[in-house]
Amino acid sequence: MSESMKAVVITQPGGVEVLELRDVERPTPGAMDILVRVASSGLNRADLLQRRGLYPPPRGYPEDIPGLEYSGVIEAIGEEVVGTHAVGQAVMGITGGGAYAEYVVVPAATTVRVPHGLDPVEAGAIPEVFMTAYDAVFLQERLCMDESLLVHAVGSGVGTAALQLALRTGAIVIGTSRTETKLEAAAALGLEHRVLGDEAWPNRVLEITDGLGVNVILDLVGGAYLKGNQKVLANRGRHIVVGVPAGAKAEFDLRSLMVRRGSIRGTTLRARPLNEKVDLARAFELEVLPGFEMGELKSVVDRTFPVGEAQAAHRYMEENRNFGKILLTW
């Protein structure tokens, strides 16, 4: 007889009321997988979309259990797993879905060790946001020392991660937010150039850069900011779109991009093939994890909710009240 576990289940597409904590069948690891007993599950805006039926998970992941990241300890190991994995080891990582659960099965090669000295619950605030920011800003857009990075929604989970990673490399960071209190909180993480996200934000960015514009734009807002982004992009600047909560469509001026010899691309982690996720995990473990252990980086947890309060956690995120990450704790 199969063992059971608790999981937050989407009973049907809809509002927060469709989330229920239920008993479901506990997954069994395959030959190359590990079973993780979850300490915390990070919330992401993709979870809100999946709950409303607007963002189905990739093939092979549960449609009714959201969750793109986890932190916990290894409970069981597949028979063909090689490497240093051991039962009881603290690990974290990203997944295509199913992380709102007591246990999650993931390919062993995609896991990342929890930094030494960091509590497994707090570590749940790291994987999705820091891996997204690292991949987008550094692996894809190749931000260099002394270049400038514009981070829209700097108070979000990915925003706070990108801010820390960029400052660590010596880049100049400009951050926008529609909320003054979030800009003030970002200042405590080292943000010097704070810009309120009103209609005048492009002019302020140009003032800060002496009219030159920014080298890289990390766009966590979307269509509403596209016109301004084209205005502030420097010559040979790079614009990468990670989120579109303010709209997925906007008018695009191709001539502006041509004149600047700029580039724009979009990115997402969830649906990438396994080999790319493995490569990212290994690069992240090598290049980024030491920053946590040396005190250069830190997870930014706004609030934790017991798993039984998943509805309240989703409502809190929808109200845009968080600075950094929201976690469900098991």
N, C-alpha and C positions, 0 to 999 in steps of 0.2 A: 504494500500500500504506500502511495506517495506521501511524503511529508508535506505539511502546509507551512505557510508563512503569512505575515501581514503585508498588505500592499495598499497604496492609495490607488483606487480604480476610478477611471472615467466611466460612469454608468451610461452616459449618452452625451452627445455634443451639447454644450450649453454653458451656463454661468458657473460660478463657484459651487453652487449647490449640487452639481452633478458629481463632485468628488466624494468618494466614500472609502473609509478604511475597511477592508474586507480580508477574509481568509482566502488565499489562493494557493495553487500548487507551487511548491518550492522547485526552482529550476535545478537541473542536474548538469554539472560541467561536462563538456565533451573532452576528447583526448588532449586538445591543445588549449583548454580553457582553465580558468580558476573560478571558484565560488567565493565571493566576498560577503562577509557579514557586515552590513552597512552601519556605519556610525552616524553619518549625515548625508543628506541628499541636497544638492544645491538647486535653487530655483532659477529658471531662465525664462525669458519672454517667449521662447519657442514652446514652453510648456503651456502657456496661456493660449497660444494659437492651437496647439494640439487638443487642448480641452474643448475648444470651440469647434473642432472638426475642420480646421483650416490648414493644418500642417501635419499630415500623417507621417508616421515613422518610416524609415527605410525598411525594405523587405527583410524579414527575419526577426524583427523586434516587435514586442507586444504593442498592439494598437490602443489598449485600454489602460496601460500603466505608463505614465509619463516619467521623465527624469533623464537628463543628459549627462549627469556627473555624480560621482560617489566618492566617499572616503570610508575606509573601514579596515578590517583585518581579514586575511586569507583563512577561509574555513576548510576548503578542500582543493586539491590540485589534480588536474587531468593527468592520465597515465603517460602521456607523451610530452608533457611540458619539460623543457630543459632550462637550465639557468639557475639562478639563486633564489627562486621562489620557495617559501617555506610556510607551513601552516602557522598562523599567529603573527605573520609579518604584516605591518601596517602599509597599506597601498591606497592609491587614489587613481582616478582616471576619468576619461570621457567614454560615453557609450551612445548608441543610437536610440536608446529608450530603455524603460524598465527600471530606472534607478530609484523610483519612489517605492522602495520595497525593503524588507528586512534583509533579503539576500539578492545578489545580482550575479549573473554569470557573464564573464567577459573573456575575450582572448587574452591569454597570459602575457603576450608580447606587447599589449597596449597599456599595461599597467605602469605606473610610476610610483616609486617608493615615496612614502611620506617623509618630508625633511626631518632630520634628527632634531629632537626637542620640541616638535610641534604636535599638539594634541590631535588625534584622528578626527575629532568632530570639527575643529577649526580648519583642518586641512581640506574639508569639503568645500571651502570657499575658493580653492585654488584652481582646480583642473580646467574647467570650461573657460573661465575668463582669462587666466594667465596664458593658457595654451593658444586661445584665439588671438590675443593681443600679440604674443610672441610670433606666431605664424604670420599674421597679417602685416605687422609693422617691420619685422626683421627678416623673416625668411622670404616673404614675397616682395615687399617694397624696399628692403635693404637700407633702412634708415641708418645713417652714419653719424659719428661724433661731429658735433658742431652744426648739424643740419637742424631744421625746425620741424616739429610735429604739431599739427592741430588735431586735438581730440575733441570731437563733439560728444556731448553727454558725458563729461569727464567724471561725473559722480556715479555713473553706472558701474557695474562690476568689471566689465571690460575696460571702461574708461579709467578706473583707478589702477587697474593692472598695467595698462599701457603707459600711464603717467609714471609709475615707478620704474618700469623697464627702460623707458626712454631716458629718464634722469640718470639712471644707473650707467648709461653709456655716454653721458655727457651731452645729449641733445637738448635743444631749447624746446620747451613744451608750452603750448598755448591751449587752454582748456575752456570750453563753453558749457554753460548750463543755463536753464531757464530759471534757476533758483539760486538766490544769493547765498543761502545757508549752505548749499552743496558746494559752491565755489569756496566758501570759507573753510569747509571741511577738507576740500582738496588742497587748500593752502597748507594745511597741517601735514600733508603728504609730500610737500615740496613744490606745489604749483605756484609759480611766481606770476605768470601772465594769465589773469583771470578775466574772462569776457562773458558778460551776461548775454544770453541768447535771444535778444530782442531784434528788431528790424535793423538796427545799426551795427550788428556784430561784424559784418565784413569790413566796415570802415575801421573798427577798432583793431582788427587783426592786421590790416595794412599799416596802421599807425605803429603798432608794435614791431613790425618787420621793416620799418622805414620804406614802405611801398614795394618791397621786393616780393612779398607773398611767402607762402610756406612750402617747404619741400615735400612733405607728406601730409595727407589728410586721412585720419582714421574716422570714417563716417559711421556713426551709430544712430543717426537720425533719419536720413533718407531724403525723399523728394523735396520737402519743404526748404531744405538748405542747399539744393543743387545750384541755383543761380549764384548764391553767395560763394559757394565753393569754387565755382569757375572764376569768380572775380579775384579770389585770394590765392589761387594756385600759382606758384612761382614757375619760372622757366624750367622746363624739364621736370616739373613737379609730378607727384604720383598720388592719386586719389583712390582709396580702397573702401568699398562699401561693405559693411558687416551687418548692419541692421537698418530697417526701414519703418520704424514705428510712426514716423510722420509722413508716410506715403511712399509708395513704390514707383510712382510715375511723376515725371516733371519734364518740362521742355528743356532740350539740351542744345547748346550752342557749339556745334562742331568746329566752327571757325576759331572760337576762343581756344579750344583744345589744340588746334593745329598751330596757331600762332605761338602758343607756349611750348609746343612740342611735348605736351603733357600726356599722361595716360590715366585711364580709369578702369578699374576692375572690381568685380564682386567676388565674395568668398563665403564659404560656409564649411563647417567641419563635419556636420552630422552625417551626410550622405557620402563621404569620401570612402574610397576602397580601403580595405584593411591594411595593405602595405603602406599607404600614405600615413595612416594613423600610427602605425608602428614606427615609421621614420620620425614622425613628429614627437612621439613619446621619448624616443632615445635622444634626440637632439635637445628636447626640453630638460630631460634629466641631467644631461651633461652641462648645458649652458645656463639654465635658469635655477635649478634647485640649490646650487651653492649659494645663490643670493639670499635665500631664506635662512640658510644655516649660518651665514655671516652677518645677518641682521640688516642687509641692504634692502630686502624685500619683505613684505608682510601681507598676510591675508587680511582683507578688510571685510569684517562681518558686521552688517548693520543690525541684524536681529535673528534669533533662532526661534523656531516654533516646534513644539512637540508634534509628532507626525499626526496625531489625532486632530490637530488644528490646521490641516492643509488648506481648508477653505479660507480661513483667516489669512494664511500666508499668501495665497493667490490674490485675495482682495487687497492686501497691503501692497503687493507689487503693482497691481492694476492702478492703484491710487498714486503711484510714482513717489512714494514716500521714502524709499530706501536710498541710502548712500552706501554703495558697496553691495555685498551679497546678503541674500536671505537664505537661511538653511532650515531644512526639516531634520529634526534629530530623532534617532531611534533608541 
